[in-house]
């Protein structure tokens, strides 16, 4: 069904429907099993109650409320608000203003914009932000946030969370079991009440910590852990605890330019190459080439390719030409941007 006009309102109750609308204003309400909507226009409002919904919106104003099982939204616009109550939701937004409230199990958001606010109560939460202003409040089990912007404020109450902030101002308050923070910028304020708190501030500082089967590397520019950061590199290994600090031109299994870093602890092996950048992490049954149980994830930045396998899940993401392949059981999905 294709509609080109000023006003269109469509209500569908069925199994499969696909609608593409190019116009000024439209409202769509769906109750069904599977549907896909692609909208290019000025105003769109969508309310969905169902099993699977995928929405792609390019416009000025969009508001979406979803109660269901699987929910994926990609927005390119000015203003949008999303409220989701369900099991799985993934949102990618490029715009000016976005507000999201999510109560569910799995939640992943990638934002490129100016202003956004997110409140999440759930189990798994991963967010990557590139913008000017954002505020995040998370109460859950797992929370990972990566932010590149001007102002960021984060309040987290949970079990495990990882936060990396690159910007001018960042304020973080955390109450939980494990908290690890890496801040690169002008001002960083961190308040941690919990069992373990580790803070690494990089101006010329790089700190790498490996705990048993845990390793984290923070790299900026040509920065590498095990790595080289201008004049300072600090490597800390906690478990058998070995701390190595090299100040100078410093290089430990470290090459800057093509930079390759290999760190093997117990069953941990992580390789990071920045420039062409390749990161491979193996923790027990985890490797990034990454394997958790049967999970394998490979991330290459520059041409960036990510391969993630969970059970029979294989995901390949190539940014530059960007191609994504998802295989779940008998599901194979290829997306090329």
C-alpha positions in Angstrom: 0.0 0.0 0.0 1.5 3.3 -1.0 -0.1 6.6 -0.2 1.1 10.0 -1.3 -0.9 12.9 0.0 -1.8 15.1 2.9 -3.6 13.0 5.4 -3.7 9.2 5.7 -4.9 7.1 8.6 -4.7 3.3 8.4 -5.8 0.7 10.8 -4.8 -2.9 10.1 -5.6 -6.1 12.0 -3.9 -9.0 10.5 -0.8 -11.0 10.1 1.5 -9.2 7.7 1.3 -5.6 6.5 3.8 -3.3 5.0 3.1 0.4 4.5 5.2 3.1 3.0 3.8 6.6 3.3 5.1 9.8 1.9 3.0 12.8 2.9 2.3 15.5 5.5 0.4 13.9 8.3 -0.7 10.4 9.1 -1.6 8.2 12.1 -1.3 4.5 12.1 -2.6 2.0 14.7 -1.7 -1.6 14.3 -2.8 -4.7 16.1 -1.3 -7.8 14.5 1.7 -10.1 14.3 4.2 -8.6 12.0 4.5 -5.3 10.3 7.1 -3.0 8.9 6.6 0.7 8.4 8.7 3.2 6.6 7.7 6.8 6.8 9.0 9.9 5.1 7.0 13.0 6.1 6.3 15.7 8.6 4.2 14.3 11.4 3.8 10.7 12.3 2.3 9.0 15.4 2.3 5.3 15.7 0.8 3.0 18.4 1.6 -0.7 18.3 0.4 -3.6 20.2 1.8 -6.8 18.8 4.6 -9.3 18.5 7.1 -7.8 16.1 7.4 -4.2 14.9 10.1 -2.4 13.0 9.7 1.3 12.3 11.9 3.6 10.2 11.0 7.2 10.3 12.5 10.2 8.5 10.6 13.4 9.4 10.1 16.2 11.9 7.9 14.9 14.7 7.4 11.3 15.7 5.9 9.7 18.8 5.7 6.0 19.3 4.3 3.8 22.1 4.8 0.1 21.9 3.7 -2.8 24.0 5.1 -6.0 22.6 7.9 -8.5 22.4 10.3 -7.2 19.8 10.8 -3.6 19.0 13.3 -1.9 16.8 13.2 1.8 15.8 15.5 3.9 13.7 14.8 7.6 13.6 16.2 10.4 11.6 14.4 13.6 12.5 13.9 16.5 14.9 11.6 15.5 17.7 10.5 12.1 18.9 9.4 10.5 22.1 9.3 6.7 22.7 7.8 4.7 25.5 8.4 1.0 25.4 7.2 -1.8 27.7 8.3 -5.1 26.4 11.1 -7.7 26.2 13.5 -6.5 23.6 13.9 -3.0 22.2 16.6 -1.4 20.1 16.6 2.2 19.1 18.9 4.1 16.9 18.3 7.8 16.6 19.8 10.7 14.7 18.1 14.0 15.6 17.7 16.9 17.9 15.5 15.9 20.7 14.6 12.5 22.0 13.2 11.1 25.2 12.9 7.5 26.0 11.3 5.6 28.9 11.8 1.8 28.8 10.7 -0.9 31.2 11.9 -4.3 29.9 14.6 -6.9 29.6 17.0 -5.9 26.9 17.6 -2.3 25.9 20.2 -0.9 23.5 20.2 2.7 22.3 22.5 4.5 19.9 22.0 8.3 19.7 23.5 10.9 17.5 21.8 14.2 18.4 21.6 17.2 20.6 19.3 16.6 23.5 18.0 13.3 24.9 16.9 11.9 28.2 16.6 8.2 29.0 15.1 6.4 32.0 15.4 2.6 32.0 14.3 0.0 34.5 15.4 -3.4 33.2 18.0 -6.1 33.1 20.4 -5.3 30.3 21.2 -1.7 29.2 23.7 -0.6 26.7 23.9 2.9 25.4 26.2 4.7 23.0 25.8 8.5 22.7 27.3 11.1 20.5 25.7 14.5 21.2 25.6 17.6 23.2 23.4 17.1 26.2 22.1 13.9 27.7 20.9 12.5 31.0 20.5 8.9 31.9 18.9 7.3 34.9 19.2 3.5 35.1 18.1 1.0 37.6 18.9 -2.5 36.6 21.4 -5.3 36.5 23.8 -4.6 33.6 24.5 -1.1 32.3 27.1 -0.1 29.8 27.3 3.5 28.6 29.7 5.2 26.2 29.3 8.9 25.7 30.9 11.4 23.5 29.6 14.9 24.1 29.6 18.1 26.0 27.5 17.5 29.1 26.6 14.2 30.6 25.0 13.2 33.9 24.5 9.6 34.8 22.9 8.0 37.9 23.1 4.3 38.1 21.8 1.9 40.7 22.6 -1.7 39.8 25.0 -4.6 39.9 27.4 -4.2 37.0 27.9 -1.1 34.9 30.7 0.3 32.7 30.8 4.0 31.7 33.2 5.7 29.4 32.8 9.5 28.9 34.7 11.7 26.5 33.6 15.3 26.7 33.8 18.5 28.6 31.6 17.9 31.7 30.6 14.7 33.2 29.0 13.9 36.6 28.5 10.3 37.6 26.9 8.9 40.8 26.8 5.2 41.2 25.6 2.9 43.9 26.2 -0.8 43.2 28.5 -3.7 43.4 31.0 -3.1 40.6 31.7 0.2 39.0 34.4 1.1 36.6 34.7 4.5 35.1 37.0 6.0 32.5 36.8 9.7 31.9 38.6 11.8 29.3 37.8 15.5 29.3 38.0 18.8 31.2 36.0 18.1 34.3 35.0 14.8 35.8 33.0 14.3 39.0 32.5 10.8 40.2 30.9 9.6 43.3 30.8 5.9 43.9 29.3 4.0 46.8 29.8 0.3 46.5 32.1 -2.6 46.7 34.6 -1.8 44.0 35.3 1.6 42.5 38.0 2.3 39.9 38.5 5.6 38.2 40.8 6.3 35.4 41.2 9.8 34.0 43.0 10.1 30.8 44.6 13.4 29.7 47.9 11.6 29.2 46.9 8.6 31.3 45.9 5.1 30.2 45.1 2.4 32.7 44.3 -1.1 32.0 43.0 -3.5 34.5 42.7 -7.2 34.2 40.8 -9.1 36.9 41.0 -12.9 36.5 39.1 -13.1 33.3 38.3 -9.4 32.9 40.2 -6.9 30.8 39.3 -3.4 29.8 41.1 -1.2 27.4 40.5 2.4 26.9 41.8 3.9 23.7 41.5 7.3 22.3 43.1 8.5 19.0 46.1 6.3 18.7 45.8 5.3 22.4 46.2 1.8 23.4 46.2 0.0 26.7 49.1 -2.2 27.3 49.4 0.7 25.3 50.9 4.0 24.6 49.5 7.4 25.6 51.7 10.3 24.9 54.0 10.0 27.8 52.2 7.8 30.3 50.9 4.3 30.3 49.7 2.5 33.3 48.9 -1.2 33.3 47.4 -2.9 36.2 46.7 -6.5 36.5 44.7 -7.6 39.5 44.3 -11.2 40.2 48.0 -12.1 40.5 48.4 -8.3 40.5 51.1 -7.1 38.3 51.5 -3.4 37.7 53.6 -2.0 35.0 54.2 1.6 34.4 56.1 2.9 31.5 56.7 6.6 31.1 58.4 7.8 27.9 57.8 6.7 24.4 56.5 3.6 26.1 55.5 0.6 24.2 54.4 -2.7 25.5 53.4 -5.2 23.0 52.3 -1.8 21.8 52.5 -0.3 18.4 51.0 3.1 17.7 50.0 3.9 14.2 48.9 0.5 13.2 48.9 -0.3 17.0 48.4 -3.8 18.0 47.9 -4.9 21.5 47.7 -8.4 22.8 46.9 -9.2 26.4 46.5 -12.8 27.5 45.5 -13.5 31.1 44.3 -17.0 32.0 41.8 -17.5 29.3 41.7 -13.9 28.3 43.1 -12.6 25.1 42.2 -9.2 23.8 43.7 -7.7 20.7 43.2 -4.1 19.9 44.4 -2.4 16.8 43.7 1.3 16.4 44.3 3.0 13.1 42.9 0.1 11.3 41.7 -0.9 14.8 40.9 -4.5 15.5 39.8 -5.6 19.0 39.6 -9.2 19.9 38.7 -10.2 23.4 38.6 -13.7 24.8 37.4 -14.3 28.3 37.1 -17.9 29.4 34.3 -18.8 26.9 34.3 -15.1 26.1 36.1 -13.6 23.1 35.5 -10.3 21.4 36.4 -11.7 18.2 34.2 -12.4 21.5 33.0 -15.8 22.6 30.6 -16.2 25.5 29.5 -19.8 25.6 29.2 -19.8 21.8 29.5 -16.0 21.4 32.1 -14.6 19.1 32.4 -10.9 18.4 34.9 -9.2 16.2 35.1 -5.5 15.9 37.3 -3.8 13.4 37.1 0.0 13.3 38.3 1.9 10.3 36.5 -0.5 8.0 34.9 -1.7 11.2 33.5 -5.2 11.0 31.8 -6.9 13.9 30.9 -10.5 14.1 28.8 -11.7 16.9 27.6 -15.2 17.4 25.3 -16.3 20.2 24.4 -19.9 19.8 23.6 -19.9 16.1 23.6 -16.1 16.0 26.1 -14.5 13.7 26.1 -10.7 13.3 28.5 -9.0 11.0 28.6 -5.2 10.9 30.7 -3.3 8.5 30.7 0.5 8.8 32.0 2.4 5.9 30.1 0.2 3.6 28.2 -1.2 6.6 26.8 -4.6 6.2 25.0 -6.5 8.8 24.2 -10.1 8.9 22.2 -11.7 11.6 21.6 -15.3 11.8 19.4 -16.6 14.6 18.5 -20.3 14.2 17.1 -20.2 10.6 17.0 -16.5 10.5 19.4 -14.6 8.3 19.1 -10.9 8.0 21.4 -8.7 5.8 21.4 -5.0 6.1 23.6 -2.8 4.0 23.7 0.9 4.5 
